[in-house]
Amino acid sequence: MGSILLFLGGLAVIGTWWLSRQGLASKPWLEQGAEGALPEEAPAPPYRVGLLILLAVIGSLFALFISAYAMRMQLPDWRNLPVPRILWLNTTMLALSSLALHGAKRAAERGEMPELRAYLLAAGISALAFLSGQLLAWRQLSGDGYALAANPANAFFYILTGLHGLHLLGGLVALGRTTDKAWRETTTERLRLSVELCATYWHFLFLVWLVFLSVLTGWAGGFVDICRQWLT
Amino acid sequence: MVDVPLGPAGAVAPSDLDDVELYHPHSWVTKYVFSQDAKVIAIQYAFVALSVGLIALVLSWLMRLQLGFPGVFAFIDASAYYQFITMHGMMMVVYVLTALFLGGFGNYLIPLMIGARDMVFPYVNMLSFWVYFLAVLVLVASFFAPGGPTGAGWTLYPPQAILSGTPGGQDWGIILMLSSLIIFIIGFTMGGLNYVVTVLQARARGMTLMRMPLTVWGIFTASFMALLAFPALFVGAVMMLFDRIFGTSFFVPAIVEMGQPLDRNGGSPLLFQHLFWFFGHPEVYIVALPAFGIVSDLISTHARRNIFGYRMMVWALLAIGALSFVVWAHHMYVSGMNPYFGFFFATTTLIIAVPTAIKVYNWILTLWRGNIHLTLPMLFALAFIVTFVNGGLTGLFLGNVVVDVPLSDTMFVVAHFHMVMGVAPILVIFGAIYHWYPKVTGRMLNETLGRIHFWVTFLGAYAIFFPMHYLGLMGIPRRYHDIGDMAFVPPSAHTLNAFITIVALVVGATQLLFVFNLFWSLRHGRLAGGNPWHATTLEWQTPETPPPHGNWGKTVPTVYRWAYDYSVPGADQDFLPQNQPGITSVVPGASHG
């Protein structure tokens, strides 16, 4: 359970830092007046806060899967499966998608609509390419005899990549709506937040993918060992 | 989808909008069925959760009939008994308590108590209820599926949960249970995001975090915990579903089933236990923290006294929330884990007693020299404190490895967690319903029926669960369909079991009286007025009762003080609403009816 505890520990640090700025040591029974104990800041858009919390939830989901992976792989029947080479191409695609959305965010800030549209399209296409590549990797592995139920390593691979893909698919729905809006609007002002949120979500999924890849390829083995030692 | 107007900074929270700009339903269906109003969604959640609660209550009756009078009721065979146990447990913990506290009270109280017009994502909020409803349908469907519901026990431990010896293991039962849990978690995530972001972003002017009523603090902290803890159950459920449907070996070791070796090997049942309890223990506090918050408000209001140690109460809530993530393995002392491991978890478990005890002291010190009104909400709140302390003390027994090992899997455990997680939170739910029903409906619940309900429930719960501790100390195992004639079981144990069953039937029937009261008082209850308890918090200061869509009419309230200004010296009334600027001005809420 090392990964999830590490993840929650990180969240706890962020939470404590945030709470320390909320006047939790104030004495509300002594204070009166509409201003309260703290100056009113302009509130962040709820959608941005909502996305950050959603990312914490998804992060905890994947951290738990990695914890389960680390615990299950200690048992003797575990046989690592080969990493299909297409995964490197897929990784590049997802990186490009993430980069394109970063570009889209910058374009939206600068107010350049044609550039924004191009970036959004590029991001969508490369994300679809990533997903298709993942499906090809599945086909390749199952063709080579690495069936889902044959070994827990295979099962984890299919579940993790599948779940990651589903999250990206959910993101593509949001990206699709944003792209659609980009063709109906004339200025980027009303798109700025949506594009920013898509970009954040994409960077996050790219990061999750890199973590998966390091786990699947065994690069994270050293790290997993540390987690394991914590609990045994 | 609700049209949220976009400003230069992006979306604007509904609370910041004028009334006219808020999404308004246009038909009966969008107003009462697919409603985006948090208050309607709250009532929908509460109604469904209470209905599930009634089913679970009947299941507990059936179990008790078997335990009290073994062999008398032929239709309760071993399989049926295990199915009743499993469904009773899972329904009560997840589909009743969690849904009622967060979906029900959370939806109703968060926007009203923080001075918002609605949740920040009303559409997602509506979706959250309907996904929850779907989860309930899938769960209940398993009663009608071939083979019936799963009988794996509410903890669903593999490998037995998915093997043919367990009811529903090789039929639809376990598949429907796991699918229902997955759906529930997706629905809860939508709701939970709403509760948390609404508290963070949609508070009225002047409502700093430290001015929020403890009810909101409790629900807020619990929602956050639930968002982070439920994924563990999600992961466990997905993996078990793969084991059951696709034949993977996450949890199933090499095993012989009905004389036949299965085509599995190497799986780790312990892995599931870790995942389950990583969710399961925070879940206790996901239910308890809203109860703590609500009870604080009930006590303060009905004792006409400011809450003692408000800051400490908030810190304790946060500390309990954080600590509850590092105690999970105290449910696994007998799983064969490293003893040093057990020592660590025993320590963290006992440390939780510190913030919890702080809360109990503060409740008692709030009551000390207070002007205690023994209203129904107050009675239930007092009953909660006693019951929670009782259940908490047996928790100290079970938290210690050496004491837990002999008591594990006995009726002592059943008695402990029913006291602390069953009876205690449900007493708060009742207290809260008696307290807020006047705001929801505009009428008071019938007092006489309420008092009968209280005394029978409170005393009855003790008559049921107190003797159960003795059964456990005697070594009577839990989860046995029929304990039969063992040498160590004296005849008195059977008499005690019969007694418990009779009391359980009576207490259960009294709950029907409560349900009758809920419906009867809708029409015949005494008119309540806007603020019948003379409470300070914002929900009692709405211009209309019950509050309409948008809650506040033309202007959102401004908050000038904390939530506990009761009996302030120099004030002309014994309470100062949060939206009242000075201490002697006209009280806005008192005149509304």
Interface residues (C-beta under 8 A of the other chain):
Chain A: M1 I4 L5 L8 L11 A12 L19 Q22 G23 L24 A25 S26 K27 P28 W29 E31 Q32 G33 A34 E35 G36 A37 L38 E40 A42 P43 A44 P45 P46 Y47 R48 V49 G50 I53 L54 A56 V57 S60 L61 L64 F65 S67 A68 M71 R72 L75 P76 D77 W78 L148 A149 P152 A155 I159 L163 E189 R190 R192 L193 L231 T232
Chain B: L6 P8 A9 G10 A11 V12 A13 V120 F121 T189 G192 L193 V196 V197 T198 L200 Q201 A202 R205 G206 M207 T208 L209 M210 R211 L227 L228 P231 A232 F234 V235 V238 M239 F242 F246 G247 T248 S249 F250 N265 G266 G267 S268 L271 H274 L275 F278 N306 Y310 R311 V314 W315 L318 A322 F325 V326 N338 F341 T558 V559 Y560 R561 W562 Y564 D565 P581
